[in-house]
Amino acid sequence: MLRAIVVAGIIVGVISVVFLGSQWLQTADSDAPGNDYPVCDLLAGPCEWQTETGLWKVDLDVMVNGEKGTEYLLSVHAPKTPERFLAVLRGESMYMGEYPVPLRREDDGRYSAHFAAPLCTTGSEMVWRMDFQRGQQPLSETVPLKLIFQARDH
């Protein structure tokens, strides 16, 4: 009898931890920087915003279907860019980790990167968010928009 009570207590405890843990993760995700910002779909056209240092413009173009799937060309025009400037892909519709995309400086002052978004089992339903960083430091105070795009599988 005592063994059955202990087993039932352990089961209830595990269920409680799983439920509370998932609630905590959802709350933590909803408090993440950028969740209050207006959404800008990068595949619908360029996203632009003004800061104290000048005008930012981010453009994302679908290139070709390569070996890694659909490939994209990211272009960033920034008035003042930090060293070690990179974009970070984060799953918006599903957590799939963080994928850094190093940006390289072009001759005309813009930054660009050629990349393939990681594949997902949801296929074309996967929505990615793009954040900018200075090394490991987020530039969320510089970007007043939530930059997203929906992955394309073909």
N, CA, C and O atoms as a GROMACS GRO file, in nm:
protein
  616
    1MET      N    1   0.083  -0.119   0.000
    1MET     CA    2   0.000   0.000   0.000
    1MET      C    3   0.087   0.126   0.000
    1MET      O    4   0.063   0.219  -0.076
    2LEU      N    5   0.189   0.126   0.086
    2LEU     CA    6   0.279   0.241   0.094
    2LEU      C    7   0.354   0.260  -0.038
    2LEU      O    8   0.377   0.373  -0.082
    3ARG      N    9   0.391   0.150  -0.101
    3ARG     CA   10   0.461   0.156  -0.229
    3ARG      C   11   0.372   0.220  -0.337
    3ARG      O   12   0.421   0.299  -0.418
    4ALA      N   13   0.245   0.189  -0.339
    4ALA     CA   14   0.151   0.247  -0.436
    4ALA      C   15   0.135   0.398  -0.414
    4ALA      O   16   0.126   0.473  -0.511
    5ILE      N   17   0.133   0.442  -0.290
    5ILE     CA   18   0.121   0.584  -0.259
    5ILE      C   19   0.246   0.659  -0.305
    5ILE      O   20   0.236   0.768  -0.361
    6VAL      N   21   0.364   0.600  -0.280
    6VAL     CA   22   0.490   0.663  -0.321
    6VAL      C   23   0.496   0.673  -0.474
    6VAL      O   24   0.533   0.778  -0.527
    7VAL      N   25   0.459   0.566  -0.545
    7VAL     CA   26   0.461   0.567  -0.691
    7VAL      C   27   0.363   0.672  -0.745
    7VAL      O   28   0.396   0.746  -0.837
    8ALA      N   29   0.242   0.678  -0.687
    8ALA     CA   30   0.143   0.777  -0.730
    8ALA      C   31   0.195   0.919  -0.703
    8ALA      O   32   0.174   1.007  -0.786
    9GLY      N   33   0.262   0.941  -0.592
    9GLY     CA   34   0.319   1.072  -0.560
    9GLY      C   35   0.427   1.112  -0.659
    9GLY      O   36   0.434   1.228  -0.700
   10ILE      N   37   0.510   1.016  -0.698
   10ILE     CA   38   0.616   1.044  -0.795
   10ILE      C   39   0.555   1.079  -0.931
   10ILE      O   40   0.601   1.172  -0.997
   11ILE      N   41   0.454   1.005  -0.971
   11ILE     CA   42   0.388   1.033  -1.100
   11ILE      C   43   0.326   1.172  -1.100
   11ILE      O   44   0.341   1.247  -1.197
   12VAL      N   45   0.256   1.208  -0.993
   12VAL     CA   46   0.196   1.342  -0.983
   12VAL      C   47   0.305   1.448  -0.985
   12VAL      O   48   0.289   1.553  -1.048
   13GLY      N   49   0.415   1.423  -0.918
   13GLY     CA   50   0.526   1.518  -0.916
   13GLY      C   51   0.587   1.538  -1.054
   13GLY      O   52   0.614   1.652  -1.093
   14VAL      N   53   0.607   1.431  -1.128
   14VAL     CA   54   0.663   1.441  -1.262
   14VAL      C   55   0.568   1.517  -1.354
   14VAL      O   56   0.612   1.602  -1.431
   15ILE      N   57   0.440   1.487  -1.346
   15ILE     CA   58   0.342   1.558  -1.429
   15ILE      C   59   0.341   1.707  -1.394
   15ILE      O   60   0.332   1.791  -1.483
   16SER      N   61   0.350   1.739  -1.266
   16SER     CA   62   0.352   1.879  -1.224
   16SER      C   63   0.475   1.951  -1.277
   16SER      O   64   0.464   2.064  -1.324
   17VAL      N   65   0.591   1.888  -1.270
   17VAL     CA   66   0.714   1.948  -1.318
   17VAL      C   67   0.706   1.972  -1.469
   17VAL      O   68   0.745   2.078  -1.517
   18VAL      N   69   0.655   1.875  -1.544
   18VAL     CA   70   0.643   1.890  -1.689
   18VAL      C   71   0.547   2.004  -1.722
   18VAL      O   72   0.579   2.086  -1.808
   19PHE      N   73   0.433   2.010  -1.658
   19PHE     CA   74   0.335   2.115  -1.685
   19PHE      C   75   0.389   2.252  -1.647
   19PHE      O   76   0.382   2.346  -1.727
   20LEU      N   77   0.441   2.266  -1.527
   20LEU     CA   78   0.493   2.396  -1.483
   20LEU      C   79   0.615   2.438  -1.564
   20LEU      O   80   0.633   2.556  -1.593
   21GLY      N   81   0.698   2.340  -1.602
   21GLY     CA   82   0.814   2.371  -1.684
   21GLY      C   83   0.775   2.424  -1.820
   21GLY      O   84   0.836   2.520  -1.869
   22SER      N   85   0.674   2.364  -1.883
   22SER     CA   86   0.630   2.412  -2.013
   22SER      C   87   0.567   2.551  -2.001
   22SER      O   88   0.586   2.634  -2.089
   23GLN      N   89   0.493   2.576  -1.894
   23GLN     CA   90   0.436   2.709  -1.872
   23GLN      C   91   0.546   2.812  -1.851
   23GLN      O   92   0.538   2.923  -1.902
   24TRP      N   93   0.649   2.776  -1.778
   24TRP     CA   94   0.760   2.866  -1.754
   24TRP      C   95   0.834   2.898  -1.884
   24TRP      O   96   0.870   3.013  -1.908
   25LEU      N   97   0.856   2.796  -1.969
   25LEU     CA   98   0.924   2.819  -2.096
   25LEU      C   99   0.842   2.910  -2.187
   25LEU      O  100   0.899   2.996  -2.254
   26GLN      N  101   0.710   2.893  -2.190
   26GLN     CA  102   0.625   2.980  -2.272
   26GLN      C  103   0.630   3.122  -2.221
   26GLN      O  104   0.635   3.216  -2.301
   27THR      N  105   0.629   3.141  -2.090
   27THR     CA  106   0.636   3.275  -2.032
   27THR      C  107   0.770   3.338  -2.061
   27THR      O  108   0.777   3.456  -2.096
   28ALA      N  109   0.877   3.261  -2.048
   28ALA     CA  110   1.011   3.314  -2.075
   28ALA      C  111   1.023   3.355  -2.221
   28ALA      O  112   1.084   3.458  -2.251
   29ASP      N  113   0.965   3.276  -2.313
   29ASP     CA  114   0.972   3.309  -2.455
   29ASP      C  115   0.891   3.434  -2.486
   29ASP      O  116   0.933   3.515  -2.569
   30SER      N  117   0.777   3.451  -2.422
   30SER     CA  118   0.694   3.569  -2.449
   30SER      C  119   0.756   3.696  -2.392
   30SER      O  120   0.718   3.806  -2.433
   31ASP      N  121   0.849   3.683  -2.298
   31ASP     CA  122   0.918   3.799  -2.243
   31ASP      C  123   1.046   3.833  -2.318
   31ASP      O  124   1.116   3.927  -2.283
   32ALA      N  125   1.077   3.755  -2.422
   32ALA     CA  126   1.200   3.776  -2.496
   32ALA      C  127   1.196   3.911  -2.568
   32ALA      O  128   1.089   3.959  -2.604
   33PRO      N  129   1.315   3.974  -2.589
   33PRO     CA  130   1.319   4.103  -2.657
   33PRO      C  131   1.259   4.091  -2.797
   33PRO      O  132   1.279   3.991  -2.866
   34GLY      N  133   1.187   4.193  -2.837
   34GLY     CA  134   1.132   4.195  -2.972
   34GLY      C  135   0.991   4.146  -2.983
   34GLY      O  136   0.928   4.164  -3.087
   35ASN      N  137   0.936   4.083  -2.877
   35ASN     CA  138   0.800   4.030  -2.887
   35ASN      C  139   0.695   4.138  -2.886
   35ASN      O  140   0.582   4.113  -2.928
   36ASP      N  141   0.726   4.259  -2.839
   36ASP     CA  142   0.631   4.368  -2.837
   36ASP      C  143   0.639   4.451  -2.965
   36ASP      O  144   0.555   4.539  -2.986
   37TYR      N  145   0.736   4.425  -3.050
   37TYR     CA  146   0.761   4.508  -3.167
   37TYR      C  147   0.667   4.472  -3.282
   37TYR      O  148   0.617   4.359  -3.289
   38PRO      N  149   0.643   4.567  -3.372
   38PRO     CA  150   0.567   4.536  -3.494
   38PRO      C  151   0.643   4.434  -3.578
   38PRO      O  152   0.766   4.431  -3.577
   39VAL      N  153   0.570   4.352  -3.651
   39VAL     CA  154   0.630   4.247  -3.733
   39VAL      C  155   0.656   4.298  -3.874
   39VAL      O  156   0.572   4.368  -3.931
   40CYS      N  157   0.772   4.264  -3.929
   40CYS     CA  158   0.805   4.297  -4.067
   40CYS      C  159   0.848   4.168  -4.136
   40CYS      O  160   0.946   4.105  -4.096
   41ASP      N  161   0.774   4.129  -4.241
   41ASP     CA  162   0.804   4.008  -4.318
   41ASP      C  163   0.912   4.041  -4.420
   41ASP      O  164   0.889   4.118  -4.513
   42LEU      N  165   1.030   3.983  -4.403
   42LEU     CA  166   1.144   4.012  -4.490
   42LEU      C  167   1.122   3.968  -4.634
   42LEU      O  168   1.181   4.027  -4.725
   43LEU      N  169   1.040   3.866  -4.657
   43LEU     CA  170   1.016   3.820  -4.793
   43LEU      C  171   0.910   3.903  -4.865
   43LEU      O  172   0.896   3.893  -4.987
   44ALA      N  173   0.837   3.985  -4.792
   44ALA     CA  174   0.735   4.072  -4.852
   44ALA      C  175   0.799   4.199  -4.909
   44ALA      O  176   0.736   4.269  -4.989
   45GLY      N  177   0.919   4.228  -4.870
   45GLY     CA  178   0.988   4.349  -4.916
   45GLY      C  179   1.087   4.394  -4.811
   45GLY      O  180   1.092   4.336  -4.702
   46PRO      N  181   1.164   4.497  -4.841
   46PRO     CA  182   1.264   4.543  -4.745
   46PRO      C  183   1.199   4.598  -4.618
   46PRO      O  184   1.090   4.655  -4.622
   47CYS      N  185   1.267   4.580  -4.507
   47CYS     CA  186   1.224   4.635  -4.379
   47CYS      C  187   1.316   4.752  -4.348
   47CYS      O  188   1.438   4.740  -4.356
   48GLU      N  189   1.257   4.866  -4.314
   48GLU     CA  190   1.336   4.986  -4.287
   48GLU      C  191   1.294   5.048  -4.155
   48GLU      O  192   1.178   5.038  -4.114
   49TRP      N  193   1.390   5.114  -4.088
   49TRP     CA  194   1.362   5.189  -3.967
   49TRP      C  195   1.471   5.293  -3.947
   49TRP      O  196   1.583   5.278  -3.995
   50GLN      N  197   1.435   5.396  -3.875
   50GLN     CA  198   1.525   5.507  -3.848
   50GLN      C  199   1.577   5.499  -3.704
   50GLN      O  200   1.499   5.471  -3.612
   51THR      N  201   1.706   5.522  -3.685
   51THR     CA  202   1.765   5.531  -3.551
   51THR      C  203   1.835   5.665  -3.539
   51THR      O  204   1.836   5.744  -3.634
   52GLU      N  205   1.893   5.691  -3.424
   52GLU     CA  206   1.968   5.815  -3.403
   52GLU      C  207   2.086   5.828  -3.500
   52GLU      O  208   2.125   5.938  -3.537
   53THR      N  209   2.142   5.714  -3.540
   53THR     CA  210   2.260   5.717  -3.629
   53THR      C  211   2.223   5.719  -3.776
   53THR      O  212   2.309   5.745  -3.860
   54GLY      N  213   2.096   5.691  -3.810
   54GLY     CA  214   2.055   5.694  -3.951
   54GLY      C  215   1.956   5.584  -3.986
   54GLY      O  216   1.896   5.521  -3.899
   55LEU      N  217   1.939   5.563  -4.118
   55LEU     CA  218   1.840   5.470  -4.171
   55LEU      C  219   1.898   5.330  -4.185
   55LEU      O  220   2.009   5.312  -4.237
   56TRP      N  221   1.824   5.230  -4.138
   56TRP     CA  222   1.857   5.089  -4.156
   56TRP      C  223   1.764   5.033  -4.262
   56TRP      O  224   1.647   5.071  -4.270
   57LYS      N  225   1.816   4.941  -4.344
   57LYS     CA  226   1.734   4.873  -4.444
   57LYS      C  227   1.783   4.729  -4.453
   57LYS      O  228   1.901   4.703  -4.475
   58VAL      N  229   1.689   4.635  -4.436
   58VAL     CA  230   1.721   4.492  -4.441
   58VAL      C  231   1.637   4.430  -4.551
   58VAL      O  232   1.516   4.449  -4.556
   59ASP      N  233   1.702   4.355  -4.638
   59ASP     CA  234   1.634   4.291  -4.750
   59ASP      C  235   1.673   4.144  -4.756
   59ASP      O  236   1.790   4.110  -4.735
   60LEU      N  237   1.576   4.058  -4.783
   60LEU     CA  238   1.602   3.915  -4.793
   60LEU      C  239   1.544   3.865  -4.924
   60LEU      O  240   1.424   3.882  -4.950
   61ASP      N  241   1.627   3.803  -5.007
   61ASP     CA  242   1.584   3.751  -5.137
   61ASP      C  243   1.602   3.600  -5.139
   61ASP      O  244   1.700   3.547  -5.087
   62VAL      N  245   1.505   3.532  -5.200
   62VAL     CA  246   1.516   3.387  -5.221
   62VAL      C  247   1.604   3.367  -5.343
   62VAL      O  248   1.579   3.424  -5.449
   63MET      N  249   1.706   3.284  -5.328
   63MET     CA  250   1.798   3.259  -5.439
   63MET      C  251   1.752   3.134  -5.513
   63MET      O  252   1.655   3.138  -5.588
   64VAL      N  253   1.819   3.026  -5.494
   64VAL     CA  254   1.790   2.901  -5.566
   64VAL      C  255   1.778   2.788  -5.465
   64VAL      O  256   1.815   2.802  -5.348
   65ASN      N  257   1.727   2.677  -5.511
   65ASN     CA  258   1.727   2.556  -5.429
   65ASN      C  259   1.863   2.490  -5.448
   65ASN      O  260   1.893   2.437  -5.555
   66GLY      N  261   1.943   2.492  -5.343
   66GLY     CA  262   2.075   2.432  -5.348
   66GLY      C  263   2.075   2.297  -5.279
   66GLY      O  264   1.969   2.239  -5.254
   67GLU      N  265   2.194   2.248  -5.250
   67GLU     CA  266   2.209   2.120  -5.182
   67GLU      C  267   2.148   2.122  -5.043
   67GLU      O  268   2.100   2.019  -4.995
   68LYS      N  269   2.149   2.239  -4.978
   68LYS     CA  270   2.099   2.251  -4.841
   68LYS      C  271   1.954   2.295  -4.837
   68LYS      O  272   1.901   2.323  -4.729
   69GLY      N  273   1.887   2.303  -4.951
   69GLY     CA  274   1.750   2.352  -4.955
   69GLY      C  275   1.746   2.492  -5.014
   69GLY      O  276   1.837   2.530  -5.087
   70THR      N  277   1.643   2.567  -4.984
   70THR     CA  278   1.630   2.702  -5.036
   70THR      C  279   1.736   2.791  -4.975
   70THR      O  280   1.757   2.792  -4.854
   71GLU      N  281   1.803   2.866  -5.059
   71GLU     CA  282   1.908   2.956  -5.013
   71GLU      C  283   1.861   3.100  -5.024
   71GLU      O  284   1.783   3.135  -5.113
   72TYR      N  285   1.910   3.183  -4.933
   72TYR     CA  286   1.867   3.321  -4.922
   72TYR      C  287   1.988   3.414  -4.930
   72TYR      O  288   2.099   3.376  -4.894
   73LEU      N  289   1.963   3.535  -4.978
   73LEU     CA  290   2.065   3.640  -4.977
   73LEU      C  291   2.013   3.752  -4.888
   73LEU      O  292   1.910   3.813  -4.916
   74LEU      N  293   2.085   3.778  -4.780
   74LEU     CA  294   2.050   3.883  -4.685
   74LEU      C  295   2.138   4.005  -4.712
   74LEU      O  296   2.260   3.993  -4.722
   75SER      N  297   2.074   4.122  -4.724
   75SER     CA  298   2.148   4.247  -4.741
   75SER      C  299   2.107   4.343  -4.631
   75SER      O  300   1.988   4.361  -4.604
   76VAL      N  301   2.206   4.404  -4.566
   76VAL     CA  302   2.179   4.498  -4.458
   76VAL      C  303   2.254   4.628  -4.488
   76VAL      O  304   2.376   4.629  -4.502
   77HIS      N  305   2.177   4.738  -4.496
   77HIS     CA  306   2.236   4.871  -4.506
   77HIS      C  307   2.220   4.933  -4.368
   77HIS      O  308   2.108   4.957  -4.322
   78ALA      N  309   2.331   4.958  -4.302
   78ALA     CA  310   2.327   5.012  -4.167
   78ALA      C  311   2.414   5.138  -4.162
   78ALA      O  312   2.523   5.140  -4.219
   79PRO      N  313   2.366   5.242  -4.095
   79PRO     CA  314   2.443   5.367  -4.090
   79PRO      C  315   2.574   5.352  -4.013
   79PRO      O  316   2.675   5.412  -4.049
   80LYS      N  317   2.571   5.272  -3.909
   80LYS     CA  318   2.691   5.251  -3.827
   80LYS      C  319   2.686   5.106  -3.780
   80LYS      O  320   2.596   5.069  -3.704
   81THR      N  321   2.778   5.026  -3.824
   81THR     CA  322   2.775   4.884  -3.790
   81THR      C  323   2.890   4.849  -3.698
   81THR      O  324   3.001   4.901  -3.711
   82PRO      N  325   2.863   4.761  -3.607
   82PRO     CA  326   2.968   4.718  -3.513
   82PRO      C  327   3.061   4.615  -3.575
   82PRO      O  328   3.030   4.556  -3.679
   83GLU      N  329   3.173   4.595  -3.511
   83GLU     CA  330   3.260   4.484  -3.550
   83GLU      C  331   3.191   4.355  -3.510
   83GLU      O  332   3.107   4.353  -3.420
   84ARG      N  333   3.225   4.248  -3.579
   84ARG     CA  334   3.165   4.116  -3.552
   84ARG      C  335   3.012   4.124  -3.561
   84ARG      O  336   2.941   4.077  -3.472
   85PHE      N  337   2.963   4.183  -3.668
   85PHE     CA  338   2.822   4.203  -3.694
   85PHE      C  339   2.766   4.074  -3.752
   85PHE      O  340   2.817   4.025  -3.852
   86LEU      N  341   2.660   4.020  -3.691
   86LEU     CA  342   2.600   3.898  -3.744
   86LEU      C  343   2.450   3.896  -3.721
   86LEU      O  344   2.397   3.962  -3.631
   87ALA      N  345   2.385   3.818  -3.804
   87ALA     CA  346   2.241   3.793  -3.790
   87ALA      C  347   2.228   3.657  -3.722
   87ALA      O  348   2.311   3.568  -3.742
   88VAL      N  349   2.123   3.641  -3.642
   88VAL     CA  350   2.099   3.513  -3.576
   88VAL      C  351   1.958   3.468  -3.609
   88VAL      O  352   1.861   3.540  -3.584
   89LEU      N  353   1.946   3.348  -3.666
   89LEU     CA  354   1.815   3.290  -3.696
   89LEU      C  355   1.765   3.216  -3.574
   89LEU      O  356   1.837   3.138  -3.513
   90ARG      N  357   1.640   3.242  -3.539
   90ARG     CA  358   1.574   3.173  -3.427
   90ARG      C  359   1.437   3.129  -3.475
   90ARG      O  360   1.368   3.205  -3.543
   91GLY      N  361   1.397   3.010  -3.441
   91GLY     CA  362   1.264   2.964  -3.478
   91GLY      C  363   1.158   3.046  -3.407
   91GLY      O  364   1.159   3.055  -3.284
   92GLU      N  365   1.068   3.105  -3.482
   92GLU     CA  366   0.959   3.184  -3.425
   92GLU      C  367   0.838   3.094  -3.399
   92GLU      O  368   0.773   3.105  -3.295
   93SER      N  369   0.808   3.005  -3.495
   93SER     CA  370   0.691   2.919  -3.479
   93SER      C  371   0.725   2.791  -3.402
   93SER      O  372   0.635   2.723  -3.353
   94MET      N  373   0.854   2.758  -3.392
   94MET     CA  374   0.897   2.639  -3.319
   94MET      C  375   1.042   2.660  -3.280
   94MET      O  376   1.122   2.706  -3.362
   95TYR      N  377   1.078   2.627  -3.158
   95TYR     CA  378   1.217   2.645  -3.115
   95TYR      C  379   1.305   2.540  -3.183
   95TYR      O  380   1.281   2.420  -3.171
   96MET      N  381   1.407   2.586  -3.253
   96MET     CA  382   1.501   2.496  -3.320
   96MET      C  383   1.644   2.537  -3.294
   96MET      O  384   1.735   2.500  -3.369
   97GLY      N  385   1.666   2.613  -3.189
   97GLY     CA  386   1.802   2.658  -3.158
   97GLY      C  387   1.830   2.793  -3.222
   97GLY      O  388   1.740   2.859  -3.273
   98GLU      N  389   1.956   2.832  -3.219
   98GLU     CA  390   2.001   2.958  -3.275
   98GLU      C  391   2.107   2.930  -3.380
   98GLU      O  392   2.196   2.848  -3.359
   99TYR      N  393   2.096   2.998  -3.493
   99TYR     CA  394   2.188   2.976  -3.604
   99TYR      C  395   2.251   3.109  -3.644
   99TYR      O  396   2.186   3.192  -3.706
  100PRO      N  397   2.378   3.130  -3.608
  100PRO     CA  398   2.444   3.256  -3.644
  100PRO      C  399   2.474   3.262  -3.794
  100PRO      O  400   2.514   3.163  -3.855
  101VAL      N  401   2.453   3.378  -3.851
  101VAL     CA  402   2.482   3.403  -3.992
  101VAL      C  403   2.578   3.522  -3.997
  101VAL      O  404   2.534   3.636  -3.985
  102PRO      N  405   2.709   3.498  -4.014
  102PRO     CA  406   2.805   3.609  -4.019
  102PRO      C  407   2.780   3.697  -4.140
  102PRO      O  408   2.757   3.648  -4.250
  103LEU      N  409   2.784   3.827  -4.119
  103LEU     CA  410   2.765   3.924  -4.227
  103LEU      C  411   2.901   3.975  -4.271
  103LEU      O  412   2.987   4.006  -4.188
  104ARG      N  413   2.920   3.983  -4.401
  104ARG     CA  414   3.048   4.035  -4.451
  104ARG      C  415   3.025   4.172  -4.515
  104ARG      O  416   2.923   4.196  -4.580
  105ARG      N  417   3.121   4.258  -4.496
  105ARG     CA  418   3.112   4.396  -4.546
  105ARG      C  419   3.140   4.397  -4.696
  105ARG      O  420   3.239   4.339  -4.742
  106GLU      N  421   3.053   4.462  -4.771
  106GLU     CA  422   3.070   4.477  -4.916
  106GLU      C  423   3.136   4.612  -4.945
  106GLU      O  424   3.148   4.696  -4.856
  107ASP      N  425   3.179   4.632  -5.069
  107ASP     CA  426   3.247   4.756  -5.108
  107ASP      C  427   3.158   4.879  -5.097
  107ASP      O  428   3.207   4.988  -5.068
  108ASP      N  429   3.027   4.862  -5.118
  108ASP     CA  430   2.936   4.977  -5.118
  108ASP      C  431   2.887   5.014  -4.977
  108ASP      O  432   2.797   5.097  -4.963
  109GLY      N  433   2.945   4.952  -4.873
  109GLY     CA  434   2.908   4.986  -4.736
  109GLY      C  435   2.798   4.901  -4.677
  109GLY      O  436   2.767   4.913  -4.558
  110ARG      N  437   2.737   4.816  -4.757
  110ARG     CA  438   2.634   4.728  -4.702
  110ARG      C  439   2.698   4.598  -4.655
  110ARG      O  440   2.814   4.570  -4.684
  111TYR      N  441   2.619   4.522  -4.582
  111TYR     CA  442   2.663   4.391  -4.535
  111TYR      C  443   2.574   4.286  -4.599
  111TYR      O  444   2.456   4.311  -4.623
  112SER      N  445   2.631   4.168  -4.626
  112SER     CA  446   2.551   4.064  -4.689
  112SER      C  447   2.592   3.927  -4.637
  112SER      O  448   2.700   3.908  -4.581
  113ALA      N  449   2.501   3.832  -4.658
  113ALA     CA  450   2.527   3.693  -4.622
  113ALA      C  451   2.442   3.605  -4.712
  113ALA      O  452   2.329   3.639  -4.746
  114HIS      N  453   2.497   3.494  -4.749
  114HIS     CA  454   2.429   3.392  -4.828
  114HIS      C  455   2.412   3.274  -4.733
  114HIS      O  456   2.510   3.224  -4.678
  115PHE      N  457   2.289   3.226  -4.713
  115PHE     CA  458   2.267   3.119  -4.617
  115PHE      C  459   2.146   3.035  -4.656
  115PHE      O  460   2.064   3.076  -4.739
  116ALA      N  461   2.136   2.919  -4.594
  116ALA     CA  462   2.018   2.832  -4.606
  116ALA      C  463   1.960   2.817  -4.466
  116ALA      O  464   2.033   2.786  -4.371
  117ALA      N  465   1.830   2.838  -4.452
  117ALA     CA  466   1.765   2.820  -4.323
  117ALA      C  467   1.762   2.671  -4.292
  117ALA      O  468   1.739   2.590  -4.382
  118PRO      N  469   1.786   2.632  -4.168
  118PRO     CA  470   1.781   2.490  -4.133
  118PRO      C  471   1.646   2.428  -4.169
  118PRO      O  472   1.541   2.493  -4.161
  119LEU      N  473   1.651   2.304  -4.208
  119LEU     CA  474   1.529   2.234  -4.248
  119LEU      C  475   1.446   2.197  -4.125
  119LEU      O  476   1.499   2.173  -4.017
  120CYS      N  477   1.316   2.194  -4.145
  120CYS     CA  478   1.223   2.165  -4.036
  120CYS      C  479   1.119   2.068  -4.086
  120CYS      O  480   1.085   2.068  -4.205
  121THR      N  481   1.068   1.984  -3.998
  121THR     CA  482   0.967   1.886  -4.037
  121THR      C  483   0.835   1.952  -4.077
  121THR      O  484   0.755   1.890  -4.146
  122THR      N  485   0.811   2.077  -4.034
  122THR     CA  486   0.688   2.145  -4.072
  122THR      C  487   0.697   2.202  -4.213
  122THR      O  488   0.599   2.254  -4.265
  123GLY      N  489   0.816   2.193  -4.276
  123GLY     CA  490   0.834   2.239  -4.413
  123GLY      C  491   0.809   2.387  -4.428
  123GLY      O  492   0.871   2.469  -4.360
  124SER      N  493   0.718   2.422  -4.518
  124SER     CA  494   0.695   2.562  -4.550
  124SER      C  495   0.616   2.637  -4.443
  124SER      O  496   0.589   2.756  -4.459
  125GLU      N  497   0.578   2.570  -4.336
  125GLU     CA  498   0.507   2.637  -4.228
  125GLU      C  499   0.602   2.698  -4.125
  125GLU      O  500   0.557   2.769  -4.034
  126MET      N  501   0.731   2.673  -4.137
  126MET     CA  502   0.828   2.722  -4.040
  126MET      C  503   0.852   2.871  -4.057
  126MET      O  504   0.885   2.917  -4.167
  127VAL      N  505   0.836   2.946  -3.948
  127VAL     CA  506   0.863   3.089  -3.949
  127VAL      C  507   0.989   3.114  -3.867
  127VAL      O  508   1.001   3.066  -3.754
  128TRP      N  509   1.083   3.188  -3.926
  128TRP     CA  510   1.209   3.221  -3.862
  128TRP      C  511   1.212   3.368  -3.824
  128TRP      O  512   1.158   3.451  -3.898
  129ARG      N  513   1.272   3.400  -3.712
  129ARG     CA  514   1.295   3.538  -3.670
  129ARG      C  515   1.444   3.567  -3.688
  129ARG      O  516   1.528   3.480  -3.664
  130MET      N  517   1.475   3.688  -3.731
  130MET     CA  518   1.614   3.727  -3.750
  130MET      C  519   1.646   3.841  -3.654
  130MET      O  520   1.582   3.946  -3.655
  131ASP      N  521   1.746   3.818  -3.572
  131ASP     CA  522   1.794   3.920  -3.480
  131ASP      C  523   1.938   3.955  -3.518
  131ASP      O  524   2.009   3.874  -3.578
  132PHE      N  525   1.980   4.075  -3.483
  132PHE     CA  526   2.118   4.117  -3.509
  132PHE      C  527   2.196   4.124  -3.379
  132PHE      O  528   2.141   4.157  -3.273
  133GLN      N  529   2.325   4.093  -3.389
  133GLN     CA  530   2.412   4.093  -3.272
  133GLN      C  531   2.546   4.157  -3.304
  133GLN      O  532   2.591   4.156  -3.419
  134ARG      N  533   2.607   4.211  -3.203
  134ARG     CA  534   2.744   4.258  -3.204
  134ARG      C  535   2.821   4.153  -3.125
  134ARG      O  536   2.826   4.159  -3.002
  135GLY      N  537   2.879   4.058  -3.195
  135GLY     CA  538   2.942   3.946  -3.125
  135GLY      C  539   2.834   3.868  -3.052
  135GLY      O  540   2.745   3.811  -3.114
  136GLN      N  541   2.842   3.866  -2.919
  136GLN     CA  542   2.742   3.797  -2.837
  136GLN      C  543   2.634   3.891  -2.784
  136GLN      O  544   2.539   3.845  -2.720
  137GLN      N  545   2.647   4.022  -2.808
  137GLN     CA  546   2.552   4.120  -2.755
  137GLN      C  547   2.439   4.145  -2.854
  137GLN      O  548   2.465   4.181  -2.968
  138PRO      N  549   2.313   4.128  -2.813
  138PRO     CA  550   2.200   4.159  -2.902
  138PRO      C  551   2.192   4.308  -2.932
  138PRO      O  552   2.226   4.392  -2.848
  139LEU      N  553   2.145   4.339  -3.051
  139LEU     CA  554   2.123   4.478  -3.091
  139LEU      C  555   1.974   4.509  -3.090
  139LEU      O  556   1.925   4.583  -3.175
  140SER      N  557   1.901   4.453  -2.995
  140SER     CA  558   1.756   4.469  -2.991
  140SER      C  559   1.714   4.613  -2.971
  140SER      O  560   1.606   4.653  -3.016
  141GLU      N  561   1.797   4.694  -2.904
  141GLU     CA  562   1.761   4.835  -2.884
  141GLU      C  563   1.773   4.913  -3.014
  141GLU      O  564   1.716   5.021  -3.026
  142THR      N  565   1.846   4.860  -3.112
  142THR     CA  566   1.865   4.926  -3.240
  142THR      C  567   1.756   4.888  -3.340
  142THR      O  568   1.728   4.964  -3.433
  143VAL      N  569   1.694   4.772  -3.322
  143VAL     CA  570   1.596   4.720  -3.418
  143VAL      C  571   1.457   4.723  -3.355
  143VAL      O  572   1.426   4.638  -3.272
  144PRO      N  573   1.372   4.820  -3.393
  144PRO     CA  574   1.239   4.831  -3.333
  144PRO      C  575   1.133   4.746  -3.404
  144PRO      O  576   1.013   4.769  -3.387
  145LEU      N  577   1.177   4.647  -3.482
  145LEU     CA  578   1.086   4.558  -3.554
  145LEU      C  579   1.120   4.414  -3.524
  145LEU      O  580   1.234   4.381  -3.491
  146LYS      N  581   1.020   4.326  -3.535
  146LYS     CA  582   1.047   4.183  -3.529
  146LYS      C  583   1.059   4.138  -3.674
  146LYS      O  584   0.960   4.134  -3.747
  147LEU      N  585   1.180   4.104  -3.717
  147LEU     CA  586   1.207   4.063  -3.854
  147LEU      C  587   1.185   3.914  -3.868
  147LEU      O  588   1.252   3.834  -3.802
  148ILE      N  589   1.090   3.875  -3.954
  148ILE     CA  590   1.058   3.733  -3.971
  148ILE      C  591   1.054   3.697  -4.120
  148ILE      O  592   1.048   3.785  -4.206
  149PHE      N  593   1.059   3.567  -4.148
  149PHE     CA  594   1.031   3.516  -4.282
  149PHE      C  595   0.987   3.371  -4.269
  149PHE      O  596   1.026   3.300  -4.177
  150GLN      N  597   0.904   3.329  -4.365
  150GLN     CA  598   0.853   3.192  -4.366
  150GLN      C  599   0.939   3.110  -4.460
  150GLN      O  600   0.956   3.145  -4.577
  151ALA      N  601   0.994   3.001  -4.408
  151ALA     CA  602   1.083   2.916  -4.486
  151ALA      C  603   1.009   2.857  -4.605
  151ALA      O  604   0.890   2.826  -4.597
  152ARG      N  605   1.080   2.844  -4.713
  152ARG     CA  606   1.023   2.783  -4.834
  152ARG      C  607   1.094   2.652  -4.857
  152ARG      O  608   1.217   2.644  -4.847
  153ASP      N  609   1.018   2.548  -4.888
  153ASP     CA  610   1.081   2.418  -4.908
  153ASP      C  611   1.110   2.387  -5.052
  153ASP      O  612   1.180   2.290  -5.080
  154HIS      N  613   1.060   2.464  -5.146
  154HIS     CA  614   1.091   2.440  -5.287
  154HIS      C  615   1.127   2.567  -5.356
  154HIS      O  616   1.156   2.567  -5.475
   0.00000   0.00000   0.00000
